[in-house]
Amino acid sequence: MNAEIAQLVSLQDLDLEIDKINDEIQEEQEALNVRMKKLAEKEAHINELTTQIDTLEKERRTLEDEMTDHMTHVKERQSKMMQVQTGREQTALLKEIEDAKKKAKDSEERTVEIMEKIETLQTEADQGKKELKSEKSLVTQETEKVRKAIEDINKGKKEKTSVRDKQAKDINSRLIKKYNMLRDRRNGLAVVNVNQGVCQGCFMNLPPQQYNMVLKGDKMHDCPTCQRIIYHMDVDE
């Protein structure tokens, strides 16, 4: 195998190990993020319930004030009944009294509905707060656990990155630039083996003449389809 290709193959092995470590870190963080998101959603729901309760409480107080006003109006009109002298005035007052009583009753019924709704929402909010408190404690523990896991993972990453950077320095700068570009564009694989004339990066057949040249292993070649750097090594090796 060409010496420069051998260097790149070794470097890529390290890079793939580092990629795997990065994936592990991301998985740990994403799992925690999911827990945090659910926690935030539950907290937002509790806040929404509290807002609904506050709104209903204001409506309840308004209705109670209206009911008081209606009943006061009824008493005033009942007192005035003693002073009227004509049947027409009496009929008009009776209508006002009945209207005020009906409005007072409607306000009372709506108030009862609101109080029942407030009770239901308050029960849900109290239960949610209890669960939220418990889950916050668990997430705090989980956060510390993830932080420790990522810290441990990063120690291994730091060691491999140090070895990787040292190896990269020994490779031609033009070649390392090409290698890095291919890694970025080809899902982390810049250098791939050719097995039975097939590029193991894109799984396309190489032209027979080029495949024969790759088999010699004395020069560097690129796959004509995916542009990865290609080499040949027996699968058993």
C-alpha positions in Angstrom: 0.0 0.0 0.0 1.2 3.5 -0.8 2.8 5.1 2.3 0.6 8.2 2.2 -2.6 6.2 1.8 -1.5 4.1 4.8 -1.1 7.3 6.8 -4.6 8.4 5.7 -6.2 5.1 6.5 -4.7 5.2 10.0 -5.8 8.8 10.5 -9.3 8.0 9.3 -9.5 5.1 11.8 -8.8 7.6 14.6 -11.3 10.1 13.1 -14.0 7.5 13.0 -13.4 6.7 16.6 -13.6 10.4 17.5 -16.8 10.6 15.5 -18.2 7.8 17.5 -17.3 9.5 20.7 -19.0 12.7 19.5 -22.1 10.7 18.7 -22.1 9.3 22.2 -21.8 12.8 23.7 -24.7 14.0 21.4 -26.9 11.1 22.4 -26.3 11.8 26.1 -27.1 15.5 25.6 -30.1 14.9 23.4 -31.7 12.4 25.9 -31.3 15.1 28.6 -32.7 17.8 26.3 -35.8 15.6 25.7 -36.4 15.4 29.5 -35.8 19.1 29.9 -38.3 19.9 27.1 -41.0 17.7 28.6 -40.4 19.4 31.9 -40.7 22.9 30.3 -43.9 21.8 28.6 -45.4 20.6 31.9 -44.4 23.8 33.6 -46.0 25.8 30.8 -49.2 23.8 31.1 -49.3 24.5 34.8 -48.8 28.2 34.1 -51.6 28.1 31.6 -53.9 26.4 34.1 -53.1 29.1 36.7 -53.9 31.8 34.1 -57.2 30.2 33.4 -58.0 30.0 37.1 -57.1 33.7 37.5 -59.4 34.7 34.6 -62.2 32.6 35.9 -61.8 34.1 39.4 -62.1 37.6 38.0 -65.2 36.6 36.1 -66.6 35.0 39.3 -66.1 38.2 41.3 -67.7 40.3 38.5 -70.7 38.0 38.5 -71.0 38.2 42.2 -71.0 42.0 42.1 -73.6 41.9 39.3 -75.8 39.5 41.3 -75.6 41.9 44.3 -76.5 44.8 42.1 -79.5 42.9 40.7 -80.7 41.9 44.2 -80.3 45.5 45.4 -82.4 46.6 42.4 -85.1 44.1 43.3 -85.3 45.4 46.9 -85.4 49.0 45.7 -88.3 48.2 43.2 -90.1 46.2 45.9 -90.0 49.2 48.2 -91.2 51.5 45.5 -94.2 49.2 44.9 -95.7 50.6 48.2 -95.7 54.1 46.6 -97.2 53.5 43.2 -100.8 54.5 42.6 -101.6 53.2 39.1 -101.8 49.7 37.7 -99.5 50.6 34.8 -96.8 51.7 37.2 -97.2 48.6 39.3 -97.0 46.4 36.1 -93.8 48.2 35.0 -92.2 47.7 38.5 -93.2 44.0 38.6 -91.5 43.5 35.2 -88.3 45.2 36.4 -88.3 43.1 39.5 -88.8 39.8 37.5 -86.0 40.9 35.0 -83.6 41.7 37.9 -84.4 38.4 39.6 -83.8 36.5 36.4 -80.5 38.2 35.8 -79.5 37.5 39.4 -80.4 33.8 38.9 -78.4 33.6 35.7 -75.4 35.2 37.4 -75.7 32.7 40.3 -75.9 29.7 37.9 -72.9 30.9 35.9 -71.0 31.5 39.2 -71.6 27.9 40.2 -70.4 26.7 36.9 -67.3 28.8 37.2 -66.6 27.6 40.7 -66.8 24.0 39.6 -64.5 24.7 36.7 -62.0 26.4 39.0 -62.1 23.4 41.3 -61.3 21.0 38.5 -58.5 23.2 37.1 -57.1 23.7 40.6 -57.0 20.0 41.2 -55.2 19.4 37.9 -52.7 22.3 38.6 -52.0 21.0 42.2 -51.3 17.5 40.9 -49.1 18.9 38.1 -47.1 21.0 40.6 -46.6 17.9 42.7 -45.4 15.9 39.7 -43.3 18.8 38.5 -41.4 19.1 41.8 -40.6 15.4 41.7 -39.5 15.5 38.1 -37.3 18.5 38.6 -35.5 16.7 41.3 -35.0 13.7 38.9 -33.8 16.0 36.1 -31.3 17.6 38.4 -29.9 14.2 39.2 -30.0 13.3 35.5 -28.2 16.5 34.6 -25.4 15.7 37.0 -25.2 12.1 35.7 -25.0 13.3 32.1 -22.4 16.0 32.9 -20.2 13.3 34.5 -20.7 10.9 31.6 -19.8 13.6 29.1 -16.8 14.5 31.1 -15.6 10.9 31.2 -16.2 10.5 27.4 -14.3 13.8 26.7 -11.3 12.4 28.5 -11.0 9.6 26.0 -11.7 12.0 23.2 -8.9 14.3 24.3 -6.4 11.5 24.2 -7.4 10.3 20.8 -7.6 13.8 19.4 -4.0 14.4 20.6 -2.8 11.3 18.8 -4.8 12.2 15.7 -3.4 15.7 15.6 0.2 14.3 15.9 -0.4 11.9 13.0 -2.0 14.6 10.9 1.2 16.8 11.2 3.2 14.1 9.4 0.9 14.1 6.4 1.4 16.4 3.4 -0.6 19.6 3.9 -2.2 19.4 0.4 -3.2 15.8 1.0 -4.6 16.5 4.5 -6.7 19.4 3.1 -8.1 17.0 0.4 -8.7 14.4 3.0 -10.6 16.8 5.3 -12.7 18.1 2.4 -13.7 14.5 1.4 -14.6 13.6 5.0 -16.9 16.6 5.2 -18.6 15.8 1.9 -18.6 12.0 2.1 -20.1 11.3 5.5 -16.8 10.9 7.3 -15.2 8.5 4.8 -12.4 10.0 2.7 -10.4 6.8 2.1 -12.0 3.5 1.1 -11.0 0.1 0.0 -11.8 -1.4 -3.4 -13.0 -5.0 -3.2 -13.3 -7.0 -6.4 -13.3 -3.9 -8.5 -16.1 -2.2 -6.4 -15.5 1.1 -4.5 -16.6 0.5 -0.9 -17.6 4.1 -0.5 -20.2 4.4 -3.3 -20.3 0.7 -4.3 -19.8 1.5 -8.0 -17.5 -0.5 -10.3 -14.2 1.0 -11.3 -13.0 0.9 -14.9 -10.9 -2.4 -15.3 -7.8 -0.5 -16.2 -8.0 1.8 -13.2 -8.7 -1.2 -10.9 -5.6 -2.9 -12.2 -3.6 0.2 -11.3 -5.1 0.3 -7.8 -4.1 -3.3 -7.3 -0.5 -2.4 -7.8 -0.7 -0.1 -4.8 2.2 2.2 -5.7 0.2 5.3 -6.5 -2.8 7.2 -5.2 -6.1 7.0 -7.1 -9.5 8.6 -6.7 -12.9 6.9 -7.3 -14.3 8.3 -10.6 -17.8 8.3 -9.1 -17.5 9.6 -5.5 -14.0 11.1 -5.7 -12.9 9.3 -2.5 -9.3 8.2 -2.2 -9.2 4.5 -3.0 -6.8 1.7 -2.2 -6.8 -2.1 -2.3 -6.5 -4.5 0.7 -7.7 -8.1 0.8 -10.7 -8.5 2.9 -8.9 -11.1 5.0 -6.2 -8.5 5.8 
